[in-house]
Amino acid sequence: MKSIIESGADGDVTKFNVIGPWLWFTGMSGLFGLIASSMTTYWAQGAAMSGLPEMIGWVNGVNYPDYIGLNILITKMVGNCLAMAAKLCIGKEGPLAHCGSNCGILTLYLPGFPFKFL
């Protein structure tokens, strides 16, 4: 049975059988990484950090100005998914804790719910 590299009659066809999917994979990975980094750089700079040290500081009373917000939550969720799809080396625990703390704090500000006492 022939492998992908040995298939085809001439050398040009075999190069495209191997290089075409590789170019597609690296191109899509690069595009996903570019979108995730652009969202973090230009839209929500608070999503650039891990989330765990900032959450510990927030609980201890340190005020981080760009730690909580809907744009940071969306950027963290979408950017983390795109960065993992781009095969970048990122952690999952810190961003998950950051998203959870954002969801918890943003729930307090929902209109019509009696969460003001919290």
C-alpha positions as CSV (number, residue, x, y, z in Angstrom):
1,M,0.0,0.0,0.0
2,K,1.4,3.4,-0.9
3,S,1.7,6.2,1.6
4,I,0.8,9.8,0.9
5,I,4.3,10.8,-0.1
6,E,4.6,7.9,-2.7
7,S,1.2,8.4,-4.3
8,G,1.0,10.1,-7.6
9,A,2.9,9.8,-10.9
10,D,5.3,12.7,-10.9
11,G,7.1,14.7,-8.1
12,D,4.9,17.7,-8.3
13,V,1.7,15.9,-7.4
14,T,3.2,14.2,-4.4
15,K,4.5,17.5,-3.0
16,F,1.0,19.0,-3.2
17,N,-0.5,15.9,-1.5
18,V,1.7,16.6,1.5
19,I,2.2,20.4,1.5
20,G,-1.4,21.4,0.7
21,P,-2.9,20.1,4.0
22,W,0.1,21.2,5.9
23,L,-0.3,24.8,4.6
24,W,-4.0,24.7,5.4
25,F,-3.3,23.6,8.9
26,T,-0.6,26.1,9.6
27,G,-2.5,28.9,7.9
28,M,-5.7,28.3,10.0
29,S,-3.6,27.9,13.2
30,G,-1.9,31.2,12.4
31,L,-5.2,32.9,11.7
32,F,-6.7,31.7,14.9
33,G,-3.7,32.9,16.9
34,L,-3.8,36.3,15.1
35,I,-7.5,36.7,15.9
36,A,-7.0,35.8,19.6
37,S,-4.0,38.0,20.1
38,S,-5.6,40.9,18.2
39,M,-8.7,40.7,20.4
40,T,-6.6,40.7,23.5
41,T,-4.3,43.5,22.4
42,Y,-6.8,46.0,20.9
43,W,-10.1,45.3,22.6
44,A,-9.6,44.0,26.2
45,Q,-6.1,44.2,27.6
46,G,-7.2,42.7,30.9
47,A,-7.7,39.3,29.3
48,A,-3.9,39.0,28.6
49,M,-3.1,37.7,32.0
50,S,-3.7,34.3,33.5
51,G,-6.4,35.2,35.9
52,L,-5.4,33.3,39.1
53,P,-2.9,35.8,40.6
54,E,-5.2,38.7,39.8
55,M,-8.2,36.9,41.3
56,I,-6.3,36.3,44.5
57,G,-5.3,39.9,44.6
58,W,-8.9,41.0,43.9
59,V,-10.2,38.8,46.8
60,N,-7.6,40.3,49.1
61,G,-8.7,43.9,48.2
62,V,-6.3,45.0,45.5
63,N,-8.2,47.0,42.8
64,Y,-7.3,46.0,39.2
65,P,-8.9,48.4,36.9
66,D,-9.3,46.2,33.8
67,Y,-10.0,42.9,35.5
68,I,-13.8,42.7,35.4
69,G,-16.0,43.5,32.4
70,L,-18.1,42.0,29.7
71,N,-15.6,42.7,27.0
72,I,-12.9,41.0,29.1
73,L,-15.2,37.9,29.6
74,I,-15.9,37.6,25.9
75,T,-12.3,38.1,24.9
76,K,-11.1,35.6,27.5
77,M,-13.6,32.9,26.4
78,V,-13.3,33.4,22.6
79,G,-9.6,34.1,22.7
80,N,-8.9,31.0,24.9
81,C,-10.8,28.8,22.5
82,L,-9.0,30.2,19.5
83,A,-5.6,30.0,21.1
84,M,-6.2,26.3,22.0
85,A,-7.4,25.6,18.4
86,A,-4.2,27.3,17.2
87,K,-2.2,24.8,19.3
88,L,-0.6,27.5,21.5
89,C,0.7,26.5,24.9
90,I,-1.8,28.1,27.3
91,G,-3.2,27.0,30.6
92,K,-6.8,26.2,31.0
93,E,-7.2,26.6,34.8
94,G,-6.3,30.2,35.2
95,P,-8.6,31.5,32.4
96,L,-11.4,29.3,33.6
97,A,-11.1,30.8,37.1
98,H,-11.0,34.3,35.5
99,C,-14.1,33.6,33.5
100,G,-15.9,32.2,36.5
101,S,-15.1,35.3,38.6
102,N,-16.2,37.6,35.8
103,C,-19.5,35.7,35.5
104,G,-20.1,35.9,39.2
105,I,-19.4,39.6,39.5
106,L,-21.3,40.5,36.4
107,T,-24.3,38.5,37.7
108,L,-24.5,41.0,40.6
109,Y,-25.1,43.8,38.1
110,L,-28.0,42.2,36.2
111,P,-31.0,44.6,36.0
112,G,-34.1,43.5,37.8
113,F,-32.5,41.0,40.2
114,P,-32.2,41.8,43.9
115,F,-28.4,41.1,44.2
116,K,-27.6,44.6,45.5
117,F,-27.1,43.3,49.1
118,L,-24.2,41.1,47.9
